[in-house]
Amino acid sequence: MPNYHYASTRKGNREFWTRQVQAYHLSGLSQKEFCQKNGLIYTSFGYWKRRLERSAKAEGIEFVEIDVAAVAENSAAITLCV
């Protein structure tokens, strides 16, 4: 069942979808699987993902994938700044 509990304000909507896209990137799931698991409408998720990633790119922010297993093997430290 889709999750229609979105915020009633633009700022709230943006924050909601930002959290969803971040969770998706960490999930390791396909977009379709992530949406099904979290009750999200696939097309809405795709729209917001593209919109947020375009916005982040324009601001010089980029999503990058980190191989946690490789980091653990090398015992290197990672600092994330948000």
ROGUVEX-470648 format. One record per atom (N, C-alpha, C): chain; residue number from 1; residue in three letters; atom name; x negated, y, z. Coordinates in Angstrom, 1 decimal, decimal comma, padded with zeros to 4 digits, always signed. Layout:
<rs>
+-------+-----+-----+------+--------+--------+--------+
| chain |   n | res | atom |     xx |     yy |     zz |
+-------+-----+-----+------+--------+--------+--------+
|     A | NUM | ALA |   CA |      X |      Y |      Z |
...
+-------+-----+-----+------+--------+--------+--------+
</rs>
This chain:
<rs>
+-------+-----+-----+------+--------+--------+--------+
| chain |   n | res | atom |     xx |     yy |     zz |
+-------+-----+-----+------+--------+--------+--------+
|     A |   1 | MET |    N | -000,9 | -001,2 | +000,0 |
|     A |   1 | MET |   CA | +000,0 | +000,0 | +000,0 |
|     A |   1 | MET |    C | -000,9 | +001,2 | +000,0 |
|     A |   2 | PRO |    N | -000,6 | +002,2 | -000,9 |
|     A |   2 | PRO |   CA | -001,5 | +003,4 | -001,0 |
|     A |   2 | PRO |    C | -001,4 | +004,2 | +000,3 |
|     A |   3 | ASN |    N | -002,6 | +004,9 | +000,5 |
|     A |   3 | ASN |   CA | -002,7 | +005,7 | +001,7 |
|     A |   3 | ASN |    C | -002,3 | +007,2 | +001,3 |
|     A |   4 | TYR |    N | -001,1 | +007,6 | +001,6 |
|     A |   4 | TYR |   CA | -000,6 | +008,9 | +001,3 |
|     A |   4 | TYR |    C | -000,8 | +009,9 | +002,4 |
|     A |   5 | HIS |    N | -001,7 | +009,6 | +003,4 |
|     A |   5 | HIS |   CA | -001,9 | +010,4 | +004,5 |
|     A |   5 | HIS |    C | -003,0 | +011,4 | +004,2 |
|     A |   6 | TYR |    N | -002,8 | +012,2 | +003,1 |
|     A |   6 | TYR |   CA | -003,8 | +013,2 | +002,7 |
|     A |   6 | TYR |    C | -003,5 | +014,5 | +003,5 |
|     A |   7 | ALA |    N | -004,4 | +015,4 | +003,6 |
|     A |   7 | ALA |   CA | -004,2 | +016,6 | +004,3 |
|     A |   7 | ALA |    C | -003,3 | +017,5 | +003,5 |
|     A |   8 | SER |    N | -002,7 | +018,5 | +004,2 |
|     A |   8 | SER |   CA | -001,7 | +019,4 | +003,6 |
|     A |   8 | SER |    C | -002,4 | +020,7 | +003,1 |
|     A |   9 | THR |    N | -003,7 | +020,8 | +003,3 |
|     A |   9 | THR |   CA | -004,4 | +022,0 | +002,8 |
|     A |   9 | THR |    C | -005,5 | +021,6 | +001,8 |
|     A |  10 | ARG |    N | -005,9 | +022,5 | +000,9 |
|     A |  10 | ARG |   CA | -006,9 | +022,2 | +000,0 |
|     A |  10 | ARG |    C | -008,2 | +021,8 | +000,7 |
|     A |  11 | LYS |    N | -008,6 | +022,6 | +001,7 |
|     A |  11 | LYS |   CA | -009,8 | +022,3 | +002,5 |
|     A |  11 | LYS |    C | -009,7 | +020,9 | +003,1 |
|     A |  12 | GLY |    N | -008,5 | +020,6 | +003,7 |
|     A |  12 | GLY |   CA | -008,3 | +019,3 | +004,3 |
|     A |  12 | GLY |    C | -008,4 | +018,2 | +003,2 |
|     A |  13 | ASN |    N | -007,9 | +018,4 | +002,1 |
|     A |  13 | ASN |   CA | -007,9 | +017,4 | +001,0 |
|     A |  13 | ASN |    C | -009,4 | +017,2 | +000,6 |
|     A |  14 | ARG |    N | -010,1 | +018,3 | +000,4 |
|     A |  14 | ARG |   CA | -011,5 | +018,2 | +000,0 |
|     A |  14 | ARG |    C | -012,3 | +017,4 | +001,0 |
|     A |  15 | GLU |    N | -012,1 | +017,7 | +002,3 |
|     A |  15 | GLU |   CA | -012,8 | +017,0 | +003,4 |
|     A |  15 | GLU |    C | -012,4 | +015,5 | +003,4 |
|     A |  16 | PHE |    N | -011,1 | +015,2 | +003,2 |
|     A |  16 | PHE |   CA | -010,6 | +013,8 | +003,2 |
|     A |  16 | PHE |    C | -011,3 | +013,0 | +002,1 |
|     A |  17 | TRP |    N | -011,3 | +013,6 | +000,9 |
|     A |  17 | TRP |   CA | -011,9 | +012,9 | -000,3 |
|     A |  17 | TRP |    C | -013,4 | +012,8 | -000,2 |
|     A |  18 | THR |    N | -014,1 | +013,8 | +000,4 |
|     A |  18 | THR |   CA | -015,5 | +013,8 | +000,6 |
|     A |  18 | THR |    C | -015,9 | +012,6 | +001,5 |
|     A |  19 | ARG |    N | -015,1 | +012,4 | +002,6 |
|     A |  19 | ARG |   CA | -015,4 | +011,3 | +003,4 |
|     A |  19 | ARG |    C | -015,1 | +010,0 | +002,7 |
|     A |  20 | GLN |    N | -014,1 | +009,9 | +001,9 |
|     A |  20 | GLN |   CA | -013,8 | +008,7 | +001,1 |
|     A |  20 | GLN |    C | -014,9 | +008,3 | +000,1 |
|     A |  21 | VAL |    N | -015,4 | +009,4 | -000,6 |
|     A |  21 | VAL |   CA | -016,5 | +009,1 | -001,6 |
|     A |  21 | VAL |    C | -017,8 | +008,7 | -000,9 |
|     A |  22 | GLN |    N | -018,1 | +009,4 | +000,2 |
|     A |  22 | GLN |   CA | -019,3 | +009,0 | +001,0 |
|     A |  22 | GLN |    C | -019,1 | +007,5 | +001,5 |
|     A |  23 | ALA |    N | -018,0 | +007,1 | +002,0 |
|     A |  23 | ALA |   CA | -017,8 | +005,8 | +002,4 |
|     A |  23 | ALA |    C | -017,9 | +004,8 | +001,3 |
|     A |  24 | TYR |    N | -017,4 | +005,2 | +000,1 |
|     A |  24 | TYR |   CA | -017,5 | +004,3 | -001,1 |
|     A |  24 | TYR |    C | -018,9 | +004,1 | -001,4 |
|     A |  25 | HIS |    N | -019,8 | +005,1 | -001,4 |
|     A |  25 | HIS |   CA | -021,2 | +005,0 | -001,8 |
|     A |  25 | HIS |    C | -021,9 | +004,0 | -000,8 |
|     A |  26 | LEU |    N | -021,5 | +004,0 | +000,5 |
|     A |  26 | LEU |   CA | -022,1 | +003,1 | +001,4 |
|     A |  26 | LEU |    C | -021,5 | +001,7 | +001,4 |
|     A |  27 | SER |    N | -020,4 | +001,5 | +000,8 |
|     A |  27 | SER |   CA | -019,6 | +000,3 | +000,9 |
|     A |  27 | SER |    C | -020,2 | -000,9 | +000,1 |
|     A |  28 | GLY |    N | -020,8 | -000,5 | -001,0 |
|     A |  28 | GLY |   CA | -021,3 | -001,6 | -001,9 |
|     A |  28 | GLY |    C | -020,2 | -002,2 | -002,8 |
|     A |  29 | LEU |    N | -019,0 | -001,7 | -002,7 |
|     A |  29 | LEU |   CA | -017,9 | -002,2 | -003,4 |
|     A |  29 | LEU |    C | -017,7 | -001,5 | -004,7 |
|     A |  30 | SER |    N | -017,0 | -002,1 | -005,7 |
|     A |  30 | SER |   CA | -016,6 | -001,4 | -006,9 |
|     A |  30 | SER |    C | -015,6 | -000,3 | -006,5 |
|     A |  31 | GLN |    N | -015,3 | +000,7 | -007,4 |
|     A |  31 | GLN |   CA | -014,3 | +001,7 | -007,1 |
|     A |  31 | GLN |    C | -013,0 | +001,0 | -006,8 |
|     A |  32 | LYS |    N | -012,6 | +000,1 | -007,7 |
|     A |  32 | LYS |   CA | -011,3 | -000,6 | -007,6 |
|     A |  32 | LYS |    C | -011,2 | -001,3 | -006,3 |
|     A |  33 | GLU |    N | -012,2 | -002,1 | -005,9 |
|     A |  33 | GLU |   CA | -012,2 | -002,8 | -004,7 |
|     A |  33 | GLU |    C | -012,1 | -001,9 | -003,5 |
|     A |  34 | PHE |    N | -012,9 | -000,8 | -003,5 |
|     A |  34 | PHE |   CA | -012,8 | +000,2 | -002,4 |
|     A |  34 | PHE |    C | -011,4 | +000,8 | -002,2 |
|     A |  35 | CYS |    N | -010,8 | +001,2 | -003,4 |
|     A |  35 | CYS |   CA | -009,5 | +001,7 | -003,3 |
|     A |  35 | CYS |    C | -008,5 | +000,8 | -002,8 |
|     A |  36 | GLN |    N | -008,5 | -000,5 | -003,2 |
|     A |  36 | GLN |   CA | -007,6 | -001,5 | -002,8 |
|     A |  36 | GLN |    C | -007,8 | -001,7 | -001,3 |
|     A |  37 | LYS |    N | -009,0 | -001,8 | -000,8 |
|     A |  37 | LYS |   CA | -009,3 | -002,1 | +000,6 |
|     A |  37 | LYS |    C | -008,8 | -001,0 | +001,5 |
|     A |  38 | ASN |    N | -008,9 | +000,3 | +001,0 |
|     A |  38 | ASN |   CA | -008,6 | +001,4 | +001,8 |
|     A |  38 | ASN |    C | -007,3 | +002,1 | +001,5 |
|     A |  39 | GLY |    N | -006,5 | +001,4 | +000,7 |
|     A |  39 | GLY |   CA | -005,1 | +001,9 | +000,3 |
|     A |  39 | GLY |    C | -005,1 | +003,3 | -000,4 |
|     A |  40 | LEU |    N | -006,1 | +003,5 | -001,3 |
|     A |  40 | LEU |   CA | -006,2 | +004,7 | -002,1 |
|     A |  40 | LEU |    C | -005,7 | +004,5 | -003,5 |
|     A |  41 | ILE |    N | -005,2 | +005,5 | -004,1 |
|     A |  41 | ILE |   CA | -004,8 | +005,4 | -005,5 |
|     A |  41 | ILE |    C | -006,0 | +005,6 | -006,3 |
|     A |  42 | TYR |    N | -006,3 | +004,6 | -007,2 |
|     A |  42 | TYR |   CA | -007,5 | +004,5 | -007,9 |
|     A |  42 | TYR |    C | -007,8 | +005,7 | -008,8 |
|     A |  43 | THR |    N | -006,7 | +006,2 | -009,5 |
|     A |  43 | THR |   CA | -006,9 | +007,4 | -010,4 |
|     A |  43 | THR |    C | -007,2 | +008,6 | -009,6 |
|     A |  44 | SER |    N | -006,6 | +008,8 | -008,4 |
|     A |  44 | SER |   CA | -006,9 | +009,9 | -007,5 |
|     A |  44 | SER |    C | -008,3 | +009,9 | -007,0 |
|     A |  45 | PHE |    N | -008,7 | +008,7 | -006,6 |
|     A |  45 | PHE |   CA | -010,1 | +008,5 | -006,1 |
|     A |  45 | PHE |    C | -011,1 | +008,9 | -007,2 |
|     A |  46 | GLY |    N | -010,9 | +008,4 | -008,4 |
|     A |  46 | GLY |   CA | -011,8 | +008,7 | -009,5 |
|     A |  46 | GLY |    C | -011,8 | +010,2 | -009,9 |
|     A |  47 | TYR |    N | -010,7 | +010,8 | -009,8 |
|     A |  47 | TYR |   CA | -010,6 | +012,3 | -010,1 |
|     A |  47 | TYR |    C | -011,5 | +013,0 | -009,0 |
|     A |  48 | TRP |    N | -011,3 | +012,7 | -007,7 |
|     A |  48 | TRP |   CA | -012,0 | +013,4 | -006,7 |
|     A |  48 | TRP |    C | -013,5 | +013,0 | -006,7 |
|     A |  49 | LYS |    N | -013,8 | +011,8 | -007,0 |
|     A |  49 | LYS |   CA | -015,2 | +011,4 | -007,0 |
|     A |  49 | LYS |    C | -015,9 | +012,2 | -008,1 |
|     A |  50 | ARG |    N | -015,4 | +012,3 | -009,3 |
|     A |  50 | ARG |   CA | -016,0 | +013,1 | -010,4 |
|     A |  50 | ARG |    C | -016,1 | +014,6 | -010,0 |
|     A |  51 | ARG |    N | -015,0 | +015,1 | -009,4 |
|     A |  51 | ARG |   CA | -015,0 | +016,5 | -009,0 |
|     A |  51 | ARG |    C | -016,0 | +016,8 | -008,0 |
|     A |  52 | LEU |    N | -016,1 | +016,0 | -007,0 |
|     A |  52 | LEU |   CA | -017,1 | +016,3 | -005,9 |
|     A |  52 | LEU |    C | -018,5 | +016,1 | -006,4 |
|     A |  53 | GLU |    N | -018,7 | +015,1 | -007,2 |
|     A |  53 | GLU |   CA | -020,1 | +014,8 | -007,7 |
|     A |  53 | GLU |    C | -020,5 | +016,0 | -008,6 |
|     A |  54 | ARG |    N | -019,6 | +016,5 | -009,5 |
|     A |  54 | ARG |   CA | -019,9 | +017,6 | -010,3 |
|     A |  54 | ARG |    C | -020,3 | +018,8 | -009,5 |
|     A |  55 | SER |    N | -019,5 | +019,1 | -008,5 |
|     A |  55 | SER |   CA | -019,7 | +020,2 | -007,6 |
|     A |  55 | SER |    C | -021,0 | +020,1 | -006,8 |
|     A |  56 | ALA |    N | -021,3 | +018,9 | -006,4 |
|     A |  56 | ALA |   CA | -022,6 | +018,7 | -005,6 |
|     A |  56 | ALA |    C | -023,8 | +018,9 | -006,6 |
|     A |  57 | LYS |    N | -023,6 | +018,4 | -007,8 |
|     A |  57 | LYS |   CA | -024,7 | +018,6 | -008,8 |
|     A |  57 | LYS |    C | -024,9 | +020,0 | -009,1 |
|     A |  58 | ALA |    N | -023,9 | +020,8 | -009,2 |
|     A |  58 | ALA |   CA | -024,0 | +022,2 | -009,5 |
|     A |  58 | ALA |    C | -024,7 | +023,0 | -008,3 |
|     A |  59 | GLU |    N | -024,5 | +022,4 | -007,1 |
|     A |  59 | GLU |   CA | -025,1 | +023,0 | -005,9 |
|     A |  59 | GLU |    C | -026,5 | +022,4 | -005,7 |
|     A |  60 | GLY |    N | -027,0 | +021,6 | -006,6 |
|     A |  60 | GLY |   CA | -028,3 | +021,0 | -006,4 |
|     A |  60 | GLY |    C | -028,3 | +019,8 | -005,4 |
|     A |  61 | ILE |    N | -027,1 | +019,2 | -005,1 |
|     A |  61 | ILE |   CA | -027,0 | +018,1 | -004,2 |
|     A |  61 | ILE |    C | -026,8 | +016,8 | -005,1 |
|     A |  62 | GLU |    N | -027,5 | +015,8 | -004,7 |
|     A |  62 | GLU |   CA | -027,4 | +014,6 | -005,5 |
|     A |  62 | GLU |    C | -027,2 | +013,4 | -004,6 |
|     A |  63 | PHE |    N | -026,3 | +012,4 | -005,0 |
|     A |  63 | PHE |   CA | -026,2 | +011,2 | -004,2 |
|     A |  63 | PHE |    C | -027,3 | +010,2 | -004,7 |
|     A |  64 | VAL |    N | -027,9 | +009,6 | -003,8 |
|     A |  64 | VAL |   CA | -029,0 | +008,6 | -004,1 |
|     A |  64 | VAL |    C | -028,7 | +007,4 | -003,4 |
|     A |  65 | GLU |    N | -029,0 | +006,2 | -004,0 |
|     A |  65 | GLU |   CA | -028,9 | +004,9 | -003,3 |
|     A |  65 | GLU |    C | -030,2 | +004,6 | -002,6 |
|     A |  66 | ILE |    N | -030,0 | +004,1 | -001,4 |
|     A |  66 | ILE |   CA | -031,2 | +003,7 | -000,6 |
|     A |  66 | ILE |    C | -031,1 | +002,2 | -000,4 |
|     A |  67 | ASP |    N | -032,2 | +001,5 | -000,7 |
|     A |  67 | ASP |   CA | -032,3 | +000,1 | -000,4 |
|     A |  67 | ASP |    C | -032,7 | -000,1 | +001,0 |
|     A |  68 | VAL |    N | -031,8 | -000,3 | +001,9 |
|     A |  68 | VAL |   CA | -032,1 | -000,4 | +003,3 |
|     A |  68 | VAL |    C | -033,0 | -001,6 | +003,7 |
|     A |  69 | ALA |    N | -032,8 | -002,7 | +002,9 |
|     A |  69 | ALA |   CA | -033,6 | -003,9 | +003,2 |
|     A |  69 | ALA |    C | -035,1 | -003,6 | +002,9 |
|     A |  70 | ALA |    N | -035,3 | -002,9 | +001,8 |
|     A |  70 | ALA |   CA | -036,7 | -002,5 | +001,5 |
|     A |  70 | ALA |    C | -037,3 | -001,6 | +002,6 |
|     A |  71 | VAL |    N | -036,5 | -000,7 | +003,1 |
|     A |  71 | VAL |   CA | -037,0 | +000,3 | +004,1 |
|     A |  71 | VAL |    C | -037,3 | -000,5 | +005,4 |
|     A |  72 | ALA |    N | -036,5 | -001,4 | +005,7 |
|     A |  72 | ALA |   CA | -036,7 | -002,2 | +007,0 |
|     A |  72 | ALA |    C | -038,0 | -003,0 | +006,9 |
|     A |  73 | GLU |    N | -038,2 | -003,6 | +005,7 |
|     A |  73 | GLU |   CA | -039,5 | -004,4 | +005,5 |
|     A |  73 | GLU |    C | -040,7 | -003,5 | +005,6 |
|     A |  74 | ASN |    N | -040,6 | -002,3 | +005,1 |
|     A |  74 | ASN |   CA | -041,8 | -001,4 | +005,2 |
|     A |  74 | ASN |    C | -041,8 | -000,6 | +006,5 |
|     A |  75 | SER |    N | -040,8 | -000,8 | +007,3 |
|     A |  75 | SER |   CA | -040,7 | +000,0 | +008,6 |
|     A |  75 | SER |    C | -040,9 | +001,5 | +008,5 |
|     A |  76 | ALA |    N | -040,4 | +002,0 | +007,4 |
|     A |  76 | ALA |   CA | -040,5 | +003,5 | +007,2 |
|     A |  76 | ALA |    C | -039,3 | +004,1 | +007,8 |
|     A |  77 | ALA |    N | -039,4 | +005,4 | +008,2 |
|     A |  77 | ALA |   CA | -038,3 | +006,1 | +008,8 |
|     A |  77 | ALA |    C | -037,7 | +007,0 | +007,7 |
|     A |  78 | ILE |    N | -036,4 | +007,1 | +007,8 |
|     A |  78 | ILE |   CA | -035,6 | +007,9 | +006,9 |
|     A |  78 | ILE |    C | -034,9 | +009,0 | +007,6 |
|     A |  79 | THR |    N | -035,0 | +010,2 | +007,2 |
|     A |  79 | THR |   CA | -034,2 | +011,3 | +007,7 |
|     A |  79 | THR |    C | -033,2 | +011,8 | +006,7 |
|     A |  80 | LEU |    N | -032,0 | +011,8 | +007,0 |
|     A |  80 | LEU |   CA | -030,9 | +012,4 | +006,1 |
|     A |  80 | LEU |    C | -030,5 | +013,7 | +006,6 |
|     A |  81 | CYS |    N | -030,5 | +014,7 | +005,7 |
|     A |  81 | CYS |   CA | -030,0 | +016,0 | +006,1 |
|     A |  81 | CYS |    C | -028,7 | +016,3 | +005,3 |
|     A |  82 | VAL |    N | -027,6 | +016,6 | +006,0 |
|     A |  82 | VAL |   CA | -026,4 | +016,8 | +005,4 |
|     A |  82 | VAL |    C | -026,0 | +018,3 | +005,5 |
+-------+-----+-----+------+--------+--------+--------+
</rs>
